[in-house]
């Protein structure tokens, strides 16, 4: 394995001599990719997630880190296959994809930094399975079936199950929909299937880890109760959290063009996305798109006004209907009373048809049922709220998009899910795509470059006056449906 004594990734640095005797053997076996030695050590609840007390190294971290950089000539294809087998085994026993070490790196972060694409993809896949299952289990009520089988399984923190060939396929395929069918088709009996669910559920102990501390976590209720401050470059709450910022303008503009164009643009990839970038690239959307060439008369719904960036783009195309949903009292006050606002009462009254221009005051969860009841339908819908987690976004596109979006319409959202950690971003891209597909939508991603020149340091450049960077990646995905 690639390791040198002075290296932050060396064996001595990550598994020091002070490592407890009950943890050292499993970390050492994972580090050396000794699958035969590792298997019996995992046969105990919690061992797949054992952590060295000082470095917080887990078996997953060790198995990935010991490979060294992908550029190292010491790692042979055979070594990589052994590493993949060990990583798969640890995940099968409930290894947690998003545990962080003392450097605030998940196993996937280590793989990304070292350029180990295959291992990184395995971590993303494990994260997707865990988050999908987490969502399923979170949505179910506990039922008393009178069957002791599940009670027995729930008493076990971690369990392992093998397919009929003794391989790692069964639990790895337990997801939802087709994944469940595949597991059952593999001739698992009921108890084995339940064990597989428990093993995968162990991966879902935390959703989208990030660099956030407790004081930075903002809920929707917190946000709506907070005061807001506008300036030309940003909108921030009382705590200094960036609600919307001017650097997002190009993203909003490109998203609007994608949503309003009659011709669906091809899937666009740009460079600078790390090891998960596609093999080929295509040109991104040109900067000099003539907005006047976009179709006029579209019916548009935007959820979350903020600084009004995307609404300005929408308005420039002269839509036949332009509705905005906004919940924050301070934003509503800005819309209706600020001299800088273009969406106050005069904008509402200027519509040729009564109600064509409208700002709905309130939470979208309360407004959208009214829109459905009124039979409102839109050609383009954009979603960009603040202080809400993924469950609310999923609720919107599964419960409301089917009724509000025209059959030929397009839906997009500001994709900042896990945007301060690339693996979380990649996991939630896949999770969102699966849920959107389940909701009956065709999905295309457009990858947009984000200029990080003035965005690399907290409190500096674009982040001056903002408590934390909510975007740290080199590129962004925006989503649309057609």
C-alpha positions as CSV (number, residue, x, y, z in Angstrom):
1,X,0.0,0.0,0.0
2,X,1.2,3.6,-0.7
3,X,2.3,5.1,2.6
4,X,5.2,7.1,3.9
5,X,6.0,7.9,7.6
6,X,5.7,11.7,7.2
7,X,2.6,11.6,5.1
8,X,-0.8,12.7,6.6
9,X,-2.2,9.6,5.0
10,X,0.4,7.2,6.3
11,X,-0.4,4.1,8.3
12,X,1.5,5.5,11.3
13,X,-0.4,8.8,11.2
14,X,-3.8,7.2,10.8
15,X,-3.5,4.1,13.1
16,X,-1.1,5.3,15.8
17,X,0.4,3.0,18.4
18,X,-2.1,4.3,20.9
19,X,-5.0,2.8,18.9
20,X,-7.0,0.5,21.3
21,X,-6.5,-3.2,20.9
22,X,-10.1,-3.9,19.9
23,X,-10.0,-1.4,17.1
24,X,-6.5,-1.8,15.6
25,X,-7.0,-5.3,14.1
26,X,-10.0,-4.3,12.0
27,X,-8.4,-1.0,10.8
28,X,-5.2,-2.9,10.0
29,X,-7.1,-5.6,8.0
30,X,-9.0,-2.9,6.1
31,X,-5.8,-1.0,5.5
32,X,-4.0,-4.0,4.1
33,X,-7.1,-5.1,2.1
34,X,-7.0,-8.5,3.8
35,X,-10.5,-9.6,3.2
36,X,-10.2,-13.0,4.9
37,X,-8.9,-11.5,8.1
38,X,-11.5,-8.7,7.9
39,X,-14.7,-10.8,7.6
40,X,-14.7,-12.4,11.0
41,X,-13.8,-9.1,12.6
42,X,-16.9,-7.5,11.2
43,X,-19.1,-10.2,12.7
44,X,-20.0,-8.1,15.7
45,X,-22.4,-5.1,15.9
46,X,-20.8,-1.8,15.2
47,X,-17.4,-3.0,14.1
48,X,-17.9,-1.8,10.5
49,X,-18.0,1.7,11.9
50,X,-15.3,1.4,14.5
51,X,-13.2,4.6,14.8
52,X,-9.7,5.3,16.0
53,X,-10.2,7.7,19.0
54,X,-7.8,10.4,17.9
55,X,-7.8,10.3,14.1
56,X,-11.4,9.0,13.8
57,X,-10.3,6.6,11.1
58,X,-12.9,4.1,10.2
59,X,-12.4,0.8,8.2
60,X,-13.8,2.6,5.1
61,X,-11.3,5.4,5.5
62,X,-8.5,3.0,6.0
63,X,-9.3,0.8,3.0
64,X,-9.5,3.8,0.7
65,X,-6.7,5.8,2.1
66,X,-4.1,3.0,2.0
67,X,-4.4,2.9,-1.8
68,X,-2.6,6.2,-2.1
69,X,-3.0,8.7,-5.0
70,X,-4.3,7.3,-8.3
71,X,-1.1,8.6,-9.8
72,X,1.0,6.3,-7.7
73,X,2.7,3.5,-9.6
74,X,2.6,1.3,-6.5
75,X,-1.1,0.6,-6.8
76,X,-1.7,-2.2,-9.3
77,X,-5.1,-3.2,-10.9
78,X,-5.0,-6.2,-8.6
79,X,-4.5,-4.0,-5.6
80,X,-7.5,-1.9,-6.6
81,X,-9.7,-4.9,-7.0
82,X,-8.8,-6.0,-3.5
83,X,-9.6,-2.6,-2.2
84,X,-13.0,-2.6,-3.9
85,X,-13.8,-6.0,-2.5
86,X,-13.0,-4.8,1.1
87,X,-15.0,-1.6,0.7
88,X,-17.9,-3.5,-0.6
89,X,-17.7,-5.9,2.4
90,X,-17.6,-3.0,4.9
91,X,-20.6,-1.4,3.2
92,X,-22.4,-4.8,3.3
93,X,-22.0,-4.8,7.1
94,X,-23.4,-1.3,7.5
95,X,-20.3,0.8,7.1
96,X,-21.4,4.5,7.2
97,X,-20.7,6.4,4.0
98,X,-20.6,9.8,5.6
99,X,-18.7,9.4,8.8
100,X,-16.0,12.1,9.0
101,X,-12.5,11.7,10.3
102,X,-10.4,14.3,12.3
103,X,-9.7,16.2,9.0
104,X,-13.5,16.5,8.3
105,X,-13.3,14.0,5.4
106,X,-15.7,11.3,4.7
107,X,-14.4,8.1,3.0
108,X,-15.6,9.5,-0.3
109,X,-13.8,12.8,0.3
110,X,-10.6,10.8,0.8
111,X,-11.2,8.9,-2.5
112,X,-12.0,12.1,-4.3
113,X,-8.8,13.8,-3.0
114,X,-6.7,10.8,-4.0
115,X,-8.3,10.5,-7.4
116,X,-9.7,7.0,-6.8
117,X,-12.7,7.2,-9.0
118,X,-14.0,3.6,-8.6
119,X,-13.9,3.8,-4.8
120,X,-15.5,7.3,-4.9
121,X,-18.3,5.9,-7.1
122,X,-18.8,3.1,-4.6
123,X,-19.2,5.7,-1.8
124,X,-21.7,7.7,-3.8
125,X,-23.7,4.5,-4.6
126,X,-23.8,3.6,-0.9
127,X,-24.9,7.1,0.0
128,X,-27.7,7.0,-2.5
129,X,-28.9,3.6,-1.2
130,X,-28.8,4.8,2.3
131,X,-30.6,8.0,1.7
132,X,-33.3,6.3,-0.4
133,X,-33.9,3.8,2.3
134,X,-33.8,6.4,5.0
135,X,-36.6,8.3,3.2
136,X,-38.6,5.1,2.9
137,X,-38.3,4.2,6.5
138,X,-39.0,7.7,7.6
139,X,-42.3,7.6,5.8
140,X,-43.6,4.5,7.4
141,X,-45.5,4.2,10.6
142,X,-44.6,1.3,13.0
143,X,-47.1,-1.5,12.5
144,X,-47.8,-4.3,15.0
145,X,-47.9,-7.3,12.7
146,X,-47.6,-9.9,15.5
147,X,-44.5,-11.2,13.8
148,X,-41.5,-11.5,16.0
149,X,-39.1,-11.5,13.0
150,X,-38.7,-7.8,12.7
151,X,-38.5,-7.3,16.4
152,X,-35.6,-9.6,16.5
153,X,-33.9,-7.7,13.6
154,X,-34.5,-4.3,15.2
155,X,-32.6,-5.5,18.3
156,X,-29.5,-5.9,16.1
157,X,-27.5,-2.7,15.5
158,X,-25.7,-4.2,12.4
159,X,-26.3,-7.4,10.6
160,X,-24.8,-9.0,7.5
161,X,-26.5,-11.1,4.8
162,X,-25.0,-12.9,1.9
163,X,-26.6,-13.9,-1.4
164,X,-26.9,-17.6,-2.2
165,X,-23.4,-17.4,-3.8
166,X,-21.9,-15.9,-0.6
167,X,-21.2,-12.7,-2.4
168,X,-22.0,-9.0,-1.7
169,X,-24.9,-8.6,-4.0
170,X,-28.0,-9.0,-1.9
171,X,-27.7,-6.2,0.6
172,X,-26.0,-3.9,-1.9
173,X,-29.1,-4.1,-4.1
174,X,-31.6,-3.3,-1.4
175,X,-32.9,0.2,-2.3
176,X,-36.5,0.8,-3.4
177,X,-38.6,-0.2,-6.4
178,X,-36.5,-2.4,-8.7
179,X,-33.8,-2.8,-6.0
180,X,-36.3,-4.6,-3.7
181,X,-37.4,-6.8,-6.6
182,X,-33.8,-7.7,-7.4
183,X,-33.1,-8.6,-3.8
184,X,-36.2,-10.8,-3.6
185,X,-35.5,-12.3,-7.0
186,X,-32.1,-13.4,-5.6
187,X,-34.1,-16.0,-3.5
188,X,-33.6,-14.2,-0.2
189,X,-36.0,-15.4,2.4
190,X,-38.0,-12.9,4.5
191,X,-35.6,-12.8,7.4
192,X,-32.6,-12.3,5.1
193,X,-34.3,-9.5,3.4
194,X,-35.1,-7.8,6.7
195,X,-31.5,-8.2,7.7
196,X,-30.4,-6.6,4.5
197,X,-32.7,-3.6,5.2
198,X,-31.1,-3.2,8.6
199,X,-27.6,-3.3,7.2
200,X,-28.3,-0.7,4.6
201,X,-30.2,1.4,7.1
202,X,-27.1,1.7,9.2
203,X,-25.6,3.8,6.4
204,X,-28.4,6.4,6.8
205,X,-27.5,7.6,10.3
206,X,-26.9,11.1,9.1
207,X,-28.3,12.9,6.1
208,X,-26.0,15.2,4.0
209,X,-23.1,15.8,6.4
210,X,-21.5,19.2,5.9
211,X,-19.2,21.7,7.5
212,X,-22.2,23.2,9.3
213,X,-22.1,23.6,13.1
214,X,-25.3,23.7,15.1
215,X,-25.4,27.5,15.2
216,X,-25.4,27.5,11.3
217,X,-28.3,25.2,10.8
218,X,-31.3,27.3,9.8
219,X,-34.9,25.9,9.8
220,X,-37.7,27.4,7.8
221,X,-39.4,28.7,11.0
222,X,-36.1,30.3,12.1
223,X,-35.7,32.0,8.7
224,X,-39.3,33.3,8.5
225,X,-38.9,34.8,12.0
226,X,-35.6,36.4,11.2
227,X,-35.0,40.0,10.0
228,X,-33.4,40.4,6.6
229,X,-31.0,42.9,5.1
230,X,-30.8,43.8,1.4
231,X,-27.7,45.3,-0.3
232,X,-26.8,45.2,-4.0
233,X,-24.7,42.0,-3.6
234,X,-26.6,39.9,-1.2
235,X,-29.7,39.2,1.0
236,X,-28.8,38.0,4.5
237,X,-30.7,37.1,7.7
238,X,-30.0,38.4,11.2
239,X,-27.4,35.8,11.7
240,X,-25.5,36.7,8.6
241,X,-26.6,33.6,6.6
242,X,-26.6,34.3,2.8
243,X,-30.2,33.8,1.6
244,X,-29.5,34.9,-2.0
245,X,-26.4,36.5,-3.5
246,X,-25.6,38.4,-6.7
247,X,-23.0,35.8,-7.7
248,X,-25.9,33.4,-8.4
249,X,-27.1,35.7,-11.3
250,X,-25.5,33.7,-14.1
251,X,-26.9,30.5,-12.7
252,X,-30.4,32.0,-12.5
253,X,-30.2,33.4,-16.0
254,X,-29.1,30.1,-17.5
255,X,-31.8,28.2,-15.6
256,X,-34.4,30.6,-16.9
257,X,-33.2,30.2,-20.5
258,X,-33.3,26.5,-20.1
259,X,-36.8,26.5,-18.7
260,X,-38.2,28.9,-21.3
261,X,-36.6,27.6,-24.5
262,X,-38.9,25.7,-26.7
263,X,-36.0,23.4,-27.8
264,X,-34.7,21.4,-24.9
265,X,-30.9,22.0,-24.8
266,X,-28.7,18.9,-24.8
267,X,-27.2,17.7,-21.6
268,X,-24.3,20.0,-20.9
269,X,-21.1,19.1,-19.1
270,X,-18.3,21.5,-18.3
271,X,-14.8,21.0,-17.0
272,X,-13.5,21.3,-13.4
273,X,-15.7,18.8,-11.7
274,X,-13.2,16.4,-10.2
275,X,-13.0,12.7,-10.8
276,X,-16.7,12.3,-11.3
277,X,-16.6,14.5,-14.4
278,X,-17.7,12.7,-17.7
279,X,-15.1,11.6,-20.2
280,X,-16.3,14.2,-22.8
281,X,-17.5,17.7,-22.6
282,X,-19.8,19.8,-24.7
283,X,-20.0,23.6,-24.9
284,X,-21.9,25.3,-22.2
285,X,-24.8,27.7,-22.9
286,X,-23.4,30.8,-24.6
287,X,-23.2,34.0,-22.5
288,X,-24.7,36.2,-25.3
289,X,-28.0,34.5,-25.7
290,X,-30.5,37.0,-27.0
291,X,-33.2,37.1,-24.4
292,X,-35.6,38.6,-27.0
293,X,-35.4,35.4,-29.0
294,X,-37.0,33.4,-26.2
295,X,-40.7,32.6,-26.5
296,X,-43.1,35.2,-25.1
297,X,-46.4,34.5,-23.4
298,X,-45.2,31.6,-21.2
299,X,-47.1,30.9,-17.9
300,X,-44.5,31.0,-15.1
301,X,-44.5,30.2,-11.4
302,X,-41.5,31.0,-9.2
303,X,-41.3,29.9,-5.6
304,X,-39.0,32.0,-3.5
305,X,-38.4,35.6,-4.6
306,X,-35.3,36.5,-2.6
307,X,-33.5,39.3,-4.6
308,X,-35.8,38.8,-7.6
309,X,-33.0,37.7,-9.9
310,X,-34.7,35.0,-11.8
311,X,-38.0,36.9,-11.8
312,X,-36.3,39.7,-13.7
313,X,-35.2,37.3,-16.3
314,X,-38.7,35.8,-16.6
315,X,-40.3,39.3,-16.8
316,X,-38.0,40.3,-19.7
317,X,-39.7,37.6,-21.8
318,X,-43.2,39.2,-21.3
319,X,-45.0,36.1,-19.9
320,X,-48.7,35.8,-20.2
321,X,-48.8,34.8,-16.5
322,X,-46.2,35.4,-13.9
323,X,-46.9,34.2,-10.4
324,X,-44.5,34.4,-7.4
325,X,-44.9,32.7,-4.1
326,X,-43.0,34.3,-1.2
327,X,-43.3,33.6,2.5
328,X,-40.9,36.0,4.3
329,X,-42.6,39.2,5.6
330,X,-39.4,41.3,5.0
331,X,-39.2,40.1,1.4
332,X,-42.9,40.8,0.9
333,X,-42.4,44.3,2.4
334,X,-39.5,44.9,0.0
335,X,-41.6,43.7,-3.0
336,X,-44.5,46.0,-2.1
337,X,-42.8,49.1,-0.8
338,X,-39.2,49.4,-2.0
339,X,-38.5,51.9,-4.8
340,X,-36.1,49.3,-6.2
341,X,-38.8,46.6,-6.5
342,X,-40.4,46.1,-9.9
343,X,-43.0,43.7,-8.6
344,X,-45.2,45.8,-6.4
345,X,-48.8,46.9,-6.8
346,X,-48.1,48.7,-10.1
347,X,-46.7,45.5,-11.6
348,X,-49.8,43.6,-10.5
349,X,-52.1,46.2,-12.0
350,X,-50.2,46.5,-15.2
351,X,-51.2,42.9,-16.3
352,X,-53.6,42.9,-19.3
353,X,-55.6,40.1,-17.6
354,X,-56.5,40.5,-14.0
355,X,-54.4,38.1,-11.9
356,X,-51.9,37.4,-14.6
357,X,-49.2,39.2,-12.5
358,X,-49.5,38.1,-8.9
359,X,-47.4,37.7,-5.7
360,X,-48.9,35.1,-3.4
361,X,-48.1,35.9,0.2
362,X,-47.4,32.8,2.3
363,X,-45.7,29.4,2.4
364,X,-45.9,27.4,-0.8
365,X,-47.2,24.5,1.3
366,X,-50.3,26.6,1.9
367,X,-50.5,28.3,-1.5
368,X,-50.0,25.4,-3.9
369,X,-53.2,23.5,-2.8
370,X,-55.1,26.7,-3.7
371,X,-53.5,26.9,-7.1
372,X,-54.4,23.3,-7.8
373,X,-58.0,23.9,-6.7
374,X,-58.2,26.9,-9.0
375,X,-56.9,24.9,-11.9
376,X,-53.7,26.9,-12.4
377,X,-51.2,25.4,-14.9
378,X,-47.8,26.7,-15.8
379,X,-45.3,26.2,-18.6
380,X,-42.3,26.8,-16.4
381,X,-41.8,26.4,-12.6
382,X,-38.7,27.3,-10.7
383,X,-38.1,26.5,-7.0
384,X,-35.6,28.2,-4.7
385,X,-36.6,28.4,-1.1
386,X,-34.4,28.9,2.0
387,X,-34.2,27.0,5.3
388,X,-36.0,23.9,3.9
389,X,-34.5,20.4,3.6
390,X,-34.7,17.9,0.7
391,X,-37.9,16.4,2.1
392,X,-39.8,19.6,1.3
393,X,-38.3,19.8,-2.3
394,X,-39.3,16.2,-2.8
395,X,-42.8,16.9,-1.5
396,X,-43.2,19.7,-4.0
397,X,-42.2,17.8,-7.1
398,X,-44.0,14.7,-6.1
399,X,-47.3,16.2,-4.8
400,X,-47.7,19.5,-6.8
401,X,-45.6,19.4,-10.0
402,X,-47.8,16.8,-11.6
403,X,-50.9,19.0,-11.2
404,X,-49.3,22.4,-11.7
405,X,-47.0,21.8,-14.6
406,X,-48.3,21.6,-18.2
407,X,-47.6,18.4,-20.0
408,X,-45.0,20.1,-22.1
409,X,-43.7,22.3,-19.3
410,X,-40.4,22.4,-17.5
411,X,-39.4,22.5,-13.9
412,X,-36.1,23.5,-12.4
413,X,-34.7,24.2,-9.0
414,X,-31.6,25.8,-7.4
415,X,-29.5,22.7,-6.7
416,X,-27.6,23.5,-3.6
417,X,-28.1,20.2,-1.9
418,X,-25.0,19.3,0.0
419,X,-23.1,22.0,-2.0
420,X,-20.3,22.4,0.6
421,X,-19.2,18.7,0.2
422,X,-18.9,17.2,-3.3
423,X,-19.8,13.6,-2.3
424,X,-23.1,14.8,-0.7
425,X,-23.8,16.9,-3.8
426,X,-23.3,13.8,-6.0
427,X,-25.4,11.6,-3.7
428,X,-28.3,14.0,-3.8
429,X,-28.1,14.5,-7.5
430,X,-28.7,10.8,-7.9
431,X,-31.4,10.7,-5.2
432,X,-33.3,13.6,-6.7
433,X,-33.1,12.1,-10.1
434,X,-34.6,8.8,-8.9
435,X,-37.4,10.6,-7.1
436,X,-38.1,12.9,-10.1
437,X,-38.2,9.9,-12.4
438,X,-40.6,8.2,-10.0
439,X,-42.8,11.3,-10.2
440,X,-43.0,10.7,-14.0
441,X,-40.6,13.4,-15.2
442,X,-37.8,13.1,-17.8
443,X,-34.6,14.5,-16.3
444,X,-31.7,16.3,-17.8
445,X,-28.9,18.0,-15.9
446,X,-27.1,21.1,-17.0
447,X,-23.8,21.6,-15.4
448,X,-22.7,25.2,-15.1
449,X,-19.3,26.6,-14.2
450,X,-19.1,28.7,-11.0
451,X,-16.3,31.1,-11.0
452,X,-14.6,30.4,-7.6
453,X,-11.9,33.2,-8.0
454,X,-13.5,35.4,-5.3
455,X,-15.3,32.6,-3.5
456,X,-12.5,30.5,-2.0
457,X,-12.3,31.8,1.5
458,X,-14.8,32.4,4.3
459,X,-15.6,36.0,4.9
460,X,-13.6,37.1,1.8
461,X,-14.6,38.3,-1.7
462,X,-18.1,37.4,-2.5
463,X,-18.6,36.0,1.0
464,X,-17.7,39.2,2.8
465,X,-20.4,39.9,5.4
466,X,-21.7,36.3,5.2
467,X,-21.1,33.8,8.1
468,X,-20.4,30.8,5.9
469,X,-19.9,29.7,2.3
470,X,-22.9,27.7,1.2
471,X,-21.2,26.9,-2.1
472,X,-17.6,25.4,-2.3
473,X,-17.6,23.4,-5.5
474,X,-16.3,24.3,-8.9
475,X,-19.5,23.7,-10.8
476,X,-23.3,23.5,-10.2
477,X,-26.1,21.4,-11.6
478,X,-29.4,22.9,-12.5
479,X,-32.3,20.5,-13.2
480,X,-35.1,20.7,-15.6
481,X,-37.9,18.4,-16.8
482,X,-39.3,18.1,-20.3
